Amino acid sequence: MKTLVVAATFPEVSGLCEHFLLKEGRLMYTPNFDVLITGVGMTATAFALGSTLNSSYSQVLNLGIAGTYQRSIPLGTLVQVTQDIFSELGAESPAGFLTIETLGFGKSHFQEINPEVPFQTDLQQVNGITVNRVHGTKESIKETKDRLNPDTESMEGAAVFYACEQTGIPCLQIRSISNYVEERNTATWEIGKSIRNLNAWAIRFLTIA
């Protein structure tokens, strides 16, 4: 049983890689797990997984930081995203946003695949959205909350779920909350703290697994 660890950027898993003595690269190997750095965004993620994910992997662990719409979740908190949506996949209309499901061209909602695998965590379970454009204005944030009421926002999560659904490989998405989704203000972000917490959890998980 081998795990594919998937992250958008190397800094998000740098502590994990340092702990396991892995030299930075696009795909890093160990006997029990490999680490894939996909690049930022759903397109880069889909390409990277399309060229890497195969039956030699029994499970996928998606790690990264995320913003949250929920003020009740403290920055630096780890969450398990169990459902993720391509929030922009569809069409605008005078009557409102039309999802890809409404248009009859596919699906935008995806769930973690977890059939009887040792993916047991005590983390808060949340619903996420995956975006090309990170929200940073009152208007776009309100529209998104009114339409979807998400807990978290990332740029890759649903793409990983999609790839795992297509291949039938179990997937676990763990995000560390780095910021609140609000009018863009990077001075309030806690990226360093969130990455440290994420890597500490991942090291424990991979050591036990």
PyMOL commands that place a pseudoatom at each C-alpha (Angstrom):
pseudoatom trace, name=CA, resn=MET, resi=1, chain=A, elem=C, hetatm=0, pos=[0.000, 0.000, 0.000]
pseudoatom trace, name=CA, resn=LYS, resi=2, chain=A, elem=C, hetatm=0, pos=[1.627, 3.231, -1.176]
pseudoatom trace, name=CA, resn=THR, resi=3, chain=A, elem=C, hetatm=0, pos=[0.361, 6.779, -0.679]
pseudoatom trace, name=CA, resn=LEU, resi=4, chain=A, elem=C, hetatm=0, pos=[0.691, 9.636, -3.147]
pseudoatom trace, name=CA, resn=VAL, resi=5, chain=A, elem=C, hetatm=0, pos=[1.009, 12.911, -1.247]
pseudoatom trace, name=CA, resn=VAL, resi=6, chain=A, elem=C, hetatm=0, pos=[-0.206, 15.789, -3.414]
pseudoatom trace, name=CA, resn=ALA, resi=7, chain=A, elem=C, hetatm=0, pos=[0.524, 19.476, -2.805]
pseudoatom trace, name=CA, resn=ALA, resi=8, chain=A, elem=C, hetatm=0, pos=[0.386, 22.535, -5.037]
pseudoatom trace, name=CA, resn=THR, resi=9, chain=A, elem=C, hetatm=0, pos=[3.690, 24.022, -3.873]
pseudoatom trace, name=CA, resn=PHE, resi=10, chain=A, elem=C, hetatm=0, pos=[6.832, 22.739, -2.204]
pseudoatom trace, name=CA, resn=PRO, resi=11, chain=A, elem=C, hetatm=0, pos=[6.678, 25.217, 0.730]
pseudoatom trace, name=CA, resn=GLU, resi=12, chain=A, elem=C, hetatm=0, pos=[3.357, 23.704, 1.803]
pseudoatom trace, name=CA, resn=VAL, resi=13, chain=A, elem=C, hetatm=0, pos=[5.101, 20.370, 2.466]
pseudoatom trace, name=CA, resn=SER, resi=14, chain=A, elem=C, hetatm=0, pos=[8.667, 21.557, 3.088]
pseudoatom trace, name=CA, resn=GLY, resi=15, chain=A, elem=C, hetatm=0, pos=[8.633, 20.466, 6.732]
pseudoatom trace, name=CA, resn=LEU, resi=16, chain=A, elem=C, hetatm=0, pos=[7.471, 16.996, 5.780]
pseudoatom trace, name=CA, resn=CYS, resi=17, chain=A, elem=C, hetatm=0, pos=[10.144, 16.718, 3.088]
pseudoatom trace, name=CA, resn=GLU, resi=18, chain=A, elem=C, hetatm=0, pos=[12.865, 17.932, 5.433]
pseudoatom trace, name=CA, resn=HIS, resi=19, chain=A, elem=C, hetatm=0, pos=[11.779, 15.423, 8.076]
pseudoatom trace, name=CA, resn=PHE, resi=20, chain=A, elem=C, hetatm=0, pos=[11.964, 12.528, 5.616]
pseudoatom trace, name=CA, resn=LEU, resi=21, chain=A, elem=C, hetatm=0, pos=[15.176, 13.849, 3.986]
pseudoatom trace, name=CA, resn=LEU, resi=22, chain=A, elem=C, hetatm=0, pos=[13.597, 14.451, 0.580]
pseudoatom trace, name=CA, resn=LYS, resi=23, chain=A, elem=C, hetatm=0, pos=[15.340, 16.719, -1.897]
pseudoatom trace, name=CA, resn=GLU, resi=24, chain=A, elem=C, hetatm=0, pos=[13.046, 19.260, -3.536]
pseudoatom trace, name=CA, resn=GLY, resi=25, chain=A, elem=C, hetatm=0, pos=[11.636, 18.140, -6.865]
pseudoatom trace, name=CA, resn=ARG, resi=26, chain=A, elem=C, hetatm=0, pos=[8.434, 17.680, -8.810]
pseudoatom trace, name=CA, resn=LEU, resi=27, chain=A, elem=C, hetatm=0, pos=[8.049, 14.040, -7.736]
pseudoatom trace, name=CA, resn=MET, resi=28, chain=A, elem=C, hetatm=0, pos=[9.888, 12.747, -4.671]
pseudoatom trace, name=CA, resn=TYR, resi=29, chain=A, elem=C, hetatm=0, pos=[10.053, 9.072, -3.766]
pseudoatom trace, name=CA, resn=THR, resi=30, chain=A, elem=C, hetatm=0, pos=[10.162, 7.022, -0.559]
pseudoatom trace, name=CA, resn=PRO, resi=31, chain=A, elem=C, hetatm=0, pos=[9.421, 3.318, -0.008]
pseudoatom trace, name=CA, resn=ASN, resi=32, chain=A, elem=C, hetatm=0, pos=[6.006, 3.998, 1.541]
pseudoatom trace, name=CA, resn=PHE, resi=33, chain=A, elem=C, hetatm=0, pos=[4.868, 7.227, -0.102]
pseudoatom trace, name=CA, resn=ASP, resi=34, chain=A, elem=C, hetatm=0, pos=[5.726, 9.635, -2.891]
pseudoatom trace, name=CA, resn=VAL, resi=35, chain=A, elem=C, hetatm=0, pos=[5.272, 13.414, -2.904]
pseudoatom trace, name=CA, resn=LEU, resi=36, chain=A, elem=C, hetatm=0, pos=[3.928, 15.156, -6.013]
pseudoatom trace, name=CA, resn=ILE, resi=37, chain=A, elem=C, hetatm=0, pos=[4.161, 18.927, -6.426]
pseudoatom trace, name=CA, resn=THR, resi=38, chain=A, elem=C, hetatm=0, pos=[1.503, 19.831, -8.974]
pseudoatom trace, name=CA, resn=GLY, resi=39, chain=A, elem=C, hetatm=0, pos=[1.746, 23.589, -9.315]
pseudoatom trace, name=CA, resn=VAL, resi=40, chain=A, elem=C, hetatm=0, pos=[-0.969, 26.063, -8.350]
pseudoatom trace, name=CA, resn=GLY, resi=41, chain=A, elem=C, hetatm=0, pos=[-4.490, 25.765, -9.714]
pseudoatom trace, name=CA, resn=MET, resi=42, chain=A, elem=C, hetatm=0, pos=[-6.848, 23.098, -10.970]
pseudoatom trace, name=CA, resn=THR, resi=43, chain=A, elem=C, hetatm=0, pos=[-5.376, 22.915, -14.489]
pseudoatom trace, name=CA, resn=ALA, resi=44, chain=A, elem=C, hetatm=0, pos=[-1.824, 22.263, -13.281]
pseudoatom trace, name=CA, resn=THR, resi=45, chain=A, elem=C, hetatm=0, pos=[-3.162, 19.797, -10.727]
pseudoatom trace, name=CA, resn=ALA, resi=46, chain=A, elem=C, hetatm=0, pos=[-5.187, 17.881, -13.295]
pseudoatom trace, name=CA, resn=PHE, resi=47, chain=A, elem=C, hetatm=0, pos=[-2.201, 17.600, -15.646]
pseudoatom trace, name=CA, resn=ALA, resi=48, chain=A, elem=C, hetatm=0, pos=[0.176, 16.490, -12.888]
pseudoatom trace, name=CA, resn=LEU, resi=49, chain=A, elem=C, hetatm=0, pos=[-2.207, 13.839, -11.606]
pseudoatom trace, name=CA, resn=GLY, resi=50, chain=A, elem=C, hetatm=0, pos=[-3.043, 12.699, -15.119]
pseudoatom trace, name=CA, resn=SER, resi=51, chain=A, elem=C, hetatm=0, pos=[0.612, 11.959, -15.746]
pseudoatom trace, name=CA, resn=THR, resi=52, chain=A, elem=C, hetatm=0, pos=[1.374, 10.466, -12.303]
pseudoatom trace, name=CA, resn=LEU, resi=53, chain=A, elem=C, hetatm=0, pos=[-1.629, 8.841, -10.645]
pseudoatom trace, name=CA, resn=ASN, resi=54, chain=A, elem=C, hetatm=0, pos=[-1.910, 5.128, -11.404]
pseudoatom trace, name=CA, resn=SER, resi=55, chain=A, elem=C, hetatm=0, pos=[-2.772, 1.803, -9.815]
pseudoatom trace, name=CA, resn=SER, resi=56, chain=A, elem=C, hetatm=0, pos=[0.561, 1.605, -7.985]
pseudoatom trace, name=CA, resn=TYR, resi=57, chain=A, elem=C, hetatm=0, pos=[-0.944, 4.035, -5.454]
pseudoatom trace, name=CA, resn=SER, resi=58, chain=A, elem=C, hetatm=0, pos=[-3.546, 2.781, -3.020]
pseudoatom trace, name=CA, resn=GLN, resi=59, chain=A, elem=C, hetatm=0, pos=[-4.488, 6.193, -1.657]
pseudoatom trace, name=CA, resn=VAL, resi=60, chain=A, elem=C, hetatm=0, pos=[-3.981, 9.925, -2.179]
pseudoatom trace, name=CA, resn=LEU, resi=61, chain=A, elem=C, hetatm=0, pos=[-3.309, 12.476, 0.554]
pseudoatom trace, name=CA, resn=ASN, resi=62, chain=A, elem=C, hetatm=0, pos=[-3.938, 16.043, -0.627]
pseudoatom trace, name=CA, resn=LEU, resi=63, chain=A, elem=C, hetatm=0, pos=[-2.239, 18.628, 1.607]
pseudoatom trace, name=CA, resn=GLY, resi=64, chain=A, elem=C, hetatm=0, pos=[-2.381, 22.404, 1.450]
pseudoatom trace, name=CA, resn=ILE, resi=65, chain=A, elem=C, hetatm=0, pos=[-3.478, 25.672, 2.954]
pseudoatom trace, name=CA, resn=ALA, resi=66, chain=A, elem=C, hetatm=0, pos=[-6.894, 27.220, 2.467]
pseudoatom trace, name=CA, resn=GLY, resi=67, chain=A, elem=C, hetatm=0, pos=[-9.019, 30.203, 3.294]
pseudoatom trace, name=CA, resn=THR, resi=68, chain=A, elem=C, hetatm=0, pos=[-12.168, 29.851, 5.358]
pseudoatom trace, name=CA, resn=TYR, resi=69, chain=A, elem=C, hetatm=0, pos=[-15.521, 31.604, 5.241]
pseudoatom trace, name=CA, resn=GLN, resi=70, chain=A, elem=C, hetatm=0, pos=[-16.222, 30.594, 8.839]
pseudoatom trace, name=CA, resn=ARG, resi=71, chain=A, elem=C, hetatm=0, pos=[-14.976, 32.958, 11.541]
pseudoatom trace, name=CA, resn=SER, resi=72, chain=A, elem=C, hetatm=0, pos=[-15.534, 30.205, 14.090]
pseudoatom trace, name=CA, resn=ILE, resi=73, chain=A, elem=C, hetatm=0, pos=[-12.516, 28.329, 12.676]
pseudoatom trace, name=CA, resn=PRO, resi=74, chain=A, elem=C, hetatm=0, pos=[-9.261, 29.763, 14.116]
pseudoatom trace, name=CA, resn=LEU, resi=75, chain=A, elem=C, hetatm=0, pos=[-6.355, 30.399, 11.772]
pseudoatom trace, name=CA, resn=GLY, resi=76, chain=A, elem=C, hetatm=0, pos=[-3.920, 27.492, 11.822]
pseudoatom trace, name=CA, resn=THR, resi=77, chain=A, elem=C, hetatm=0, pos=[-6.695, 24.939, 12.323]
pseudoatom trace, name=CA, resn=LEU, resi=78, chain=A, elem=C, hetatm=0, pos=[-6.533, 21.698, 10.361]
pseudoatom trace, name=CA, resn=VAL, resi=79, chain=A, elem=C, hetatm=0, pos=[-9.718, 20.564, 8.638]
pseudoatom trace, name=CA, resn=GLN, resi=80, chain=A, elem=C, hetatm=0, pos=[-10.748, 17.596, 6.522]
pseudoatom trace, name=CA, resn=VAL, resi=81, chain=A, elem=C, hetatm=0, pos=[-12.507, 18.642, 3.332]
pseudoatom trace, name=CA, resn=THR, resi=82, chain=A, elem=C, hetatm=0, pos=[-15.008, 15.892, 2.559]
pseudoatom trace, name=CA, resn=GLN, resi=83, chain=A, elem=C, hetatm=0, pos=[-16.903, 17.634, -0.246]
pseudoatom trace, name=CA, resn=ASP, resi=84, chain=A, elem=C, hetatm=0, pos=[-15.526, 20.051, -2.827]
pseudoatom trace, name=CA, resn=ILE, resi=85, chain=A, elem=C, hetatm=0, pos=[-17.104, 22.009, -5.675]
pseudoatom trace, name=CA, resn=PHE, resi=86, chain=A, elem=C, hetatm=0, pos=[-15.814, 23.610, -8.858]
pseudoatom trace, name=CA, resn=SER, resi=87, chain=A, elem=C, hetatm=0, pos=[-17.678, 26.776, -7.904]
pseudoatom trace, name=CA, resn=GLU, resi=88, chain=A, elem=C, hetatm=0, pos=[-17.206, 28.641, -11.197]
pseudoatom trace, name=CA, resn=LEU, resi=89, chain=A, elem=C, hetatm=0, pos=[-18.032, 25.748, -13.537]
pseudoatom trace, name=CA, resn=GLY, resi=90, chain=A, elem=C, hetatm=0, pos=[-21.207, 26.758, -15.339]
pseudoatom trace, name=CA, resn=ALA, resi=91, chain=A, elem=C, hetatm=0, pos=[-22.743, 29.835, -16.932]
pseudoatom trace, name=CA, resn=GLU, resi=92, chain=A, elem=C, hetatm=0, pos=[-24.076, 33.225, -15.951]
pseudoatom trace, name=CA, resn=SER, resi=93, chain=A, elem=C, hetatm=0, pos=[-27.658, 34.153, -16.782]
pseudoatom trace, name=CA, resn=PRO, resi=94, chain=A, elem=C, hetatm=0, pos=[-30.074, 36.976, -15.905]
pseudoatom trace, name=CA, resn=ALA, resi=95, chain=A, elem=C, hetatm=0, pos=[-31.769, 34.543, -13.529]
pseudoatom trace, name=CA, resn=GLY, resi=96, chain=A, elem=C, hetatm=0, pos=[-28.521, 33.713, -11.749]
pseudoatom trace, name=CA, resn=PHE, resi=97, chain=A, elem=C, hetatm=0, pos=[-25.673, 31.234, -11.984]
pseudoatom trace, name=CA, resn=LEU, resi=98, chain=A, elem=C, hetatm=0, pos=[-26.333, 28.003, -13.865]
pseudoatom trace, name=CA, resn=THR, resi=99, chain=A, elem=C, hetatm=0, pos=[-24.279, 25.032, -12.712]
pseudoatom trace, name=CA, resn=ILE, resi=100, chain=A, elem=C, hetatm=0, pos=[-22.718, 22.573, -15.114]
pseudoatom trace, name=CA, resn=GLU, resi=101, chain=A, elem=C, hetatm=0, pos=[-25.275, 20.044, -13.834]
pseudoatom trace, name=CA, resn=THR, resi=102, chain=A, elem=C, hetatm=0, pos=[-28.144, 22.390, -14.774]
pseudoatom trace, name=CA, resn=LEU, resi=103, chain=A, elem=C, hetatm=0, pos=[-26.634, 22.836, -18.222]
pseudoatom trace, name=CA, resn=GLY, resi=104, chain=A, elem=C, hetatm=0, pos=[-26.402, 19.065, -18.610]
pseudoatom trace, name=CA, resn=PHE, resi=105, chain=A, elem=C, hetatm=0, pos=[-22.684, 18.986, -19.342]
pseudoatom trace, name=CA, resn=GLY, resi=106, chain=A, elem=C, hetatm=0, pos=[-21.203, 17.199, -16.342]
pseudoatom trace, name=CA, resn=LYS, resi=107, chain=A, elem=C, hetatm=0, pos=[-20.777, 17.624, -12.596]
pseudoatom trace, name=CA, resn=SER, resi=108, chain=A, elem=C, hetatm=0, pos=[-19.120, 20.115, -10.289]
pseudoatom trace, name=CA, resn=HIS, resi=109, chain=A, elem=C, hetatm=0, pos=[-19.641, 18.449, -6.892]
pseudoatom trace, name=CA, resn=PHE, resi=110, chain=A, elem=C, hetatm=0, pos=[-17.166, 15.838, -5.701]
pseudoatom trace, name=CA, resn=GLN, resi=111, chain=A, elem=C, hetatm=0, pos=[-16.626, 13.929, -2.462]
pseudoatom trace, name=CA, resn=GLU, resi=112, chain=A, elem=C, hetatm=0, pos=[-13.659, 12.221, -0.920]
pseudoatom trace, name=CA, resn=ILE, resi=113, chain=A, elem=C, hetatm=0, pos=[-13.410, 8.567, -1.862]
pseudoatom trace, name=CA, resn=ASN, resi=114, chain=A, elem=C, hetatm=0, pos=[-12.983, 6.653, 1.344]
pseudoatom trace, name=CA, resn=PRO, resi=115, chain=A, elem=C, hetatm=0, pos=[-14.214, 3.053, 1.043]
pseudoatom trace, name=CA, resn=GLU, resi=116, chain=A, elem=C, hetatm=0, pos=[-12.943, 1.107, 4.032]
pseudoatom trace, name=CA, resn=VAL, resi=117, chain=A, elem=C, hetatm=0, pos=[-9.487, 2.653, 4.094]
pseudoatom trace, name=CA, resn=PRO, resi=118, chain=A, elem=C, hetatm=0, pos=[-7.504, 3.670, 7.184]
pseudoatom trace, name=CA, resn=PHE, resi=119, chain=A, elem=C, hetatm=0, pos=[-8.334, 7.353, 6.740]
pseudoatom trace, name=CA, resn=GLN, resi=120, chain=A, elem=C, hetatm=0, pos=[-9.469, 8.039, 10.278]
pseudoatom trace, name=CA, resn=THR, resi=121, chain=A, elem=C, hetatm=0, pos=[-8.933, 11.552, 11.574]
pseudoatom trace, name=CA, resn=ASP, resi=122, chain=A, elem=C, hetatm=0, pos=[-10.401, 13.558, 14.407]
pseudoatom trace, name=CA, resn=LEU, resi=123, chain=A, elem=C, hetatm=0, pos=[-10.338, 16.745, 12.345]
pseudoatom trace, name=CA, resn=GLN, resi=124, chain=A, elem=C, hetatm=0, pos=[-13.355, 18.949, 11.732]
pseudoatom trace, name=CA, resn=GLN, resi=125, chain=A, elem=C, hetatm=0, pos=[-15.061, 17.955, 8.490]
pseudoatom trace, name=CA, resn=VAL, resi=126, chain=A, elem=C, hetatm=0, pos=[-15.925, 20.799, 6.131]
pseudoatom trace, name=CA, resn=ASN, resi=127, chain=A, elem=C, hetatm=0, pos=[-17.280, 21.556, 2.672]
pseudoatom trace, name=CA, resn=GLY, resi=128, chain=A, elem=C, hetatm=0, pos=[-14.952, 23.332, 0.258]
pseudoatom trace, name=CA, resn=ILE, resi=129, chain=A, elem=C, hetatm=0, pos=[-14.981, 25.116, -3.063]
pseudoatom trace, name=CA, resn=THR, resi=130, chain=A, elem=C, hetatm=0, pos=[-12.229, 25.180, -5.668]
pseudoatom trace, name=CA, resn=VAL, resi=131, chain=A, elem=C, hetatm=0, pos=[-11.661, 28.416, -7.570]
pseudoatom trace, name=CA, resn=ASN, resi=132, chain=A, elem=C, hetatm=0, pos=[-9.534, 29.919, -10.303]
pseudoatom trace, name=CA, resn=ARG, resi=133, chain=A, elem=C, hetatm=0, pos=[-9.930, 33.372, -8.799]
pseudoatom trace, name=CA, resn=VAL, resi=134, chain=A, elem=C, hetatm=0, pos=[-9.494, 33.660, -5.036]
pseudoatom trace, name=CA, resn=HIS, resi=135, chain=A, elem=C, hetatm=0, pos=[-12.253, 35.819, -3.593]
pseudoatom trace, name=CA, resn=GLY, resi=136, chain=A, elem=C, hetatm=0, pos=[-11.209, 39.173, -2.175]
pseudoatom trace, name=CA, resn=THR, resi=137, chain=A, elem=C, hetatm=0, pos=[-14.096, 41.630, -2.517]
pseudoatom trace, name=CA, resn=LYS, resi=138, chain=A, elem=C, hetatm=0, pos=[-17.271, 42.014, -0.481]
pseudoatom trace, name=CA, resn=GLU, resi=139, chain=A, elem=C, hetatm=0, pos=[-19.445, 41.567, -3.559]
pseudoatom trace, name=CA, resn=SER, resi=140, chain=A, elem=C, hetatm=0, pos=[-17.940, 38.301, -4.796]
pseudoatom trace, name=CA, resn=ILE, resi=141, chain=A, elem=C, hetatm=0, pos=[-17.726, 36.879, -1.283]
pseudoatom trace, name=CA, resn=LYS, resi=142, chain=A, elem=C, hetatm=0, pos=[-21.398, 37.612, -0.612]
pseudoatom trace, name=CA, resn=GLU, resi=143, chain=A, elem=C, hetatm=0, pos=[-22.445, 36.045, -3.921]
pseudoatom trace, name=CA, resn=THR, resi=144, chain=A, elem=C, hetatm=0, pos=[-20.447, 32.906, -3.169]
pseudoatom trace, name=CA, resn=LYS, resi=145, chain=A, elem=C, hetatm=0, pos=[-21.744, 32.589, 0.395]
pseudoatom trace, name=CA, resn=ASP, resi=146, chain=A, elem=C, hetatm=0, pos=[-25.340, 33.116, -0.702]
pseudoatom trace, name=CA, resn=ARG, resi=147, chain=A, elem=C, hetatm=0, pos=[-25.057, 30.557, -3.502]
pseudoatom trace, name=CA, resn=LEU, resi=148, chain=A, elem=C, hetatm=0, pos=[-22.900, 27.838, -1.937]
pseudoatom trace, name=CA, resn=ASN, resi=149, chain=A, elem=C, hetatm=0, pos=[-22.292, 28.612, 1.762]
pseudoatom trace, name=CA, resn=PRO, resi=150, chain=A, elem=C, hetatm=0, pos=[-18.834, 26.973, 1.721]
pseudoatom trace, name=CA, resn=ASP, resi=151, chain=A, elem=C, hetatm=0, pos=[-16.534, 26.481, 4.679]
pseudoatom trace, name=CA, resn=THR, resi=152, chain=A, elem=C, hetatm=0, pos=[-13.215, 26.635, 2.815]
pseudoatom trace, name=CA, resn=GLU, resi=153, chain=A, elem=C, hetatm=0, pos=[-11.698, 27.778, -0.462]
pseudoatom trace, name=CA, resn=SER, resi=154, chain=A, elem=C, hetatm=0, pos=[-8.685, 26.422, -2.337]
pseudoatom trace, name=CA, resn=MET, resi=155, chain=A, elem=C, hetatm=0, pos=[-7.419, 26.350, -5.914]
pseudoatom trace, name=CA, resn=GLU, resi=156, chain=A, elem=C, hetatm=0, pos=[-6.884, 22.593, -6.307]
pseudoatom trace, name=CA, resn=GLY, resi=157, chain=A, elem=C, hetatm=0, pos=[-9.057, 20.442, -4.033]
pseudoatom trace, name=CA, resn=ALA, resi=158, chain=A, elem=C, hetatm=0, pos=[-11.905, 19.493, -6.359]
pseudoatom trace, name=CA, resn=ALA, resi=159, chain=A, elem=C, hetatm=0, pos=[-9.413, 18.674, -9.121]
pseudoatom trace, name=CA, resn=VAL, resi=160, chain=A, elem=C, hetatm=0, pos=[-7.782, 16.088, -6.849]
pseudoatom trace, name=CA, resn=PHE, resi=161, chain=A, elem=C, hetatm=0, pos=[-11.169, 14.613, -5.922]
pseudoatom trace, name=CA, resn=TYR, resi=162, chain=A, elem=C, hetatm=0, pos=[-12.078, 14.470, -9.614]
pseudoatom trace, name=CA, resn=ALA, resi=163, chain=A, elem=C, hetatm=0, pos=[-8.889, 12.621, -10.551]
pseudoatom trace, name=CA, resn=CYS, resi=164, chain=A, elem=C, hetatm=0, pos=[-9.367, 10.157, -7.703]
pseudoatom trace, name=CA, resn=GLU, resi=165, chain=A, elem=C, hetatm=0, pos=[-12.983, 9.560, -8.651]
pseudoatom trace, name=CA, resn=GLN, resi=166, chain=A, elem=C, hetatm=0, pos=[-11.962, 8.850, -12.232]
pseudoatom trace, name=CA, resn=THR, resi=167, chain=A, elem=C, hetatm=0, pos=[-9.311, 6.352, -11.140]
pseudoatom trace, name=CA, resn=GLY, resi=168, chain=A, elem=C, hetatm=0, pos=[-11.212, 4.910, -8.171]
pseudoatom trace, name=CA, resn=ILE, resi=169, chain=A, elem=C, hetatm=0, pos=[-8.371, 5.666, -5.769]
pseudoatom trace, name=CA, resn=PRO, resi=170, chain=A, elem=C, hetatm=0, pos=[-9.287, 6.708, -2.196]
pseudoatom trace, name=CA, resn=CYS, resi=171, chain=A, elem=C, hetatm=0, pos=[-8.491, 10.311, -1.347]
pseudoatom trace, name=CA, resn=LEU, resi=172, chain=A, elem=C, hetatm=0, pos=[-8.142, 12.413, 1.780]
pseudoatom trace, name=CA, resn=GLN, resi=173, chain=A, elem=C, hetatm=0, pos=[-7.934, 16.219, 1.604]
pseudoatom trace, name=CA, resn=ILE, resi=174, chain=A, elem=C, hetatm=0, pos=[-6.418, 18.001, 4.603]
pseudoatom trace, name=CA, resn=ARG, resi=175, chain=A, elem=C, hetatm=0, pos=[-6.236, 21.794, 4.673]
pseudoatom trace, name=CA, resn=SER, resi=176, chain=A, elem=C, hetatm=0, pos=[-4.697, 24.150, 7.182]
pseudoatom trace, name=CA, resn=ILE, resi=177, chain=A, elem=C, hetatm=0, pos=[-6.538, 27.444, 7.477]
pseudoatom trace, name=CA, resn=SER, resi=178, chain=A, elem=C, hetatm=0, pos=[-4.223, 30.322, 6.609]
pseudoatom trace, name=CA, resn=ASN, resi=179, chain=A, elem=C, hetatm=0, pos=[-6.698, 33.182, 6.249]
pseudoatom trace, name=CA, resn=TYR, resi=180, chain=A, elem=C, hetatm=0, pos=[-10.291, 34.286, 6.354]
pseudoatom trace, name=CA, resn=VAL, resi=181, chain=A, elem=C, hetatm=0, pos=[-12.051, 34.904, 3.063]
pseudoatom trace, name=CA, resn=GLU, resi=182, chain=A, elem=C, hetatm=0, pos=[-12.580, 38.645, 3.260]
pseudoatom trace, name=CA, resn=GLU, resi=183, chain=A, elem=C, hetatm=0, pos=[-11.497, 41.788, 1.459]
pseudoatom trace, name=CA, resn=ARG, resi=184, chain=A, elem=C, hetatm=0, pos=[-7.943, 40.925, 0.486]
pseudoatom trace, name=CA, resn=ASN, resi=185, chain=A, elem=C, hetatm=0, pos=[-5.518, 41.821, 3.283]
pseudoatom trace, name=CA, resn=THR, resi=186, chain=A, elem=C, hetatm=0, pos=[-2.409, 39.628, 3.371]
pseudoatom trace, name=CA, resn=ALA, resi=187, chain=A, elem=C, hetatm=0, pos=[-1.227, 41.314, 6.579]
pseudoatom trace, name=CA, resn=THR, resi=188, chain=A, elem=C, hetatm=0, pos=[-3.749, 39.230, 8.531]
pseudoatom trace, name=CA, resn=TRP, resi=189, chain=A, elem=C, hetatm=0, pos=[-2.789, 35.884, 7.017]
pseudoatom trace, name=CA, resn=GLU, resi=190, chain=A, elem=C, hetatm=0, pos=[-1.092, 33.166, 9.087]
pseudoatom trace, name=CA, resn=ILE, resi=191, chain=A, elem=C, hetatm=0, pos=[0.640, 31.164, 6.367]
pseudoatom trace, name=CA, resn=GLY, resi=192, chain=A, elem=C, hetatm=0, pos=[3.692, 30.218, 8.434]
pseudoatom trace, name=CA, resn=LYS, resi=193, chain=A, elem=C, hetatm=0, pos=[1.617, 28.924, 11.327]
pseudoatom trace, name=CA, resn=SER, resi=194, chain=A, elem=C, hetatm=0, pos=[-0.752, 27.023, 9.075]
pseudoatom trace, name=CA, resn=ILE, resi=195, chain=A, elem=C, hetatm=0, pos=[2.087, 25.333, 7.180]
pseudoatom trace, name=CA, resn=ARG, resi=196, chain=A, elem=C, hetatm=0, pos=[3.834, 24.307, 10.409]
pseudoatom trace, name=CA, resn=ASN, resi=197, chain=A, elem=C, hetatm=0, pos=[0.646, 22.757, 11.748]
pseudoatom trace, name=CA, resn=LEU, resi=198, chain=A, elem=C, hetatm=0, pos=[-0.052, 21.017, 8.453]
pseudoatom trace, name=CA, resn=ASN, resi=199, chain=A, elem=C, hetatm=0, pos=[3.405, 19.472, 8.242]
pseudoatom trace, name=CA, resn=ALA, resi=200, chain=A, elem=C, hetatm=0, pos=[3.383, 18.330, 11.869]
pseudoatom trace, name=CA, resn=TRP, resi=201, chain=A, elem=C, hetatm=0, pos=[0.090, 16.521, 11.272]
pseudoatom trace, name=CA, resn=ALA, resi=202, chain=A, elem=C, hetatm=0, pos=[1.278, 15.012, 7.967]
pseudoatom trace, name=CA, resn=ILE, resi=203, chain=A, elem=C, hetatm=0, pos=[4.491, 13.683, 9.517]
pseudoatom trace, name=CA, resn=ARG, resi=204, chain=A, elem=C, hetatm=0, pos=[2.489, 11.920, 12.235]
pseudoatom trace, name=CA, resn=PHE, resi=205, chain=A, elem=C, hetatm=0, pos=[-0.002, 10.550, 9.730]
pseudoatom trace, name=CA, resn=LEU, resi=206, chain=A, elem=C, hetatm=0, pos=[2.626, 9.190, 7.354]
pseudoatom trace, name=CA, resn=THR, resi=207, chain=A, elem=C, hetatm=0, pos=[4.707, 7.767, 10.189]
pseudoatom trace, name=CA, resn=ILE, resi=208, chain=A, elem=C, hetatm=0, pos=[1.733, 5.850, 11.573]
pseudoatom trace, name=CA, resn=ALA, resi=209, chain=A, elem=C, hetatm=0, pos=[0.467, 4.854, 8.134]
for i in range(1, 209): cmd.bond("trace and resi %d" % i, "trace and resi %d" % (i + 1))
show_as sticks, trace
zoom trace
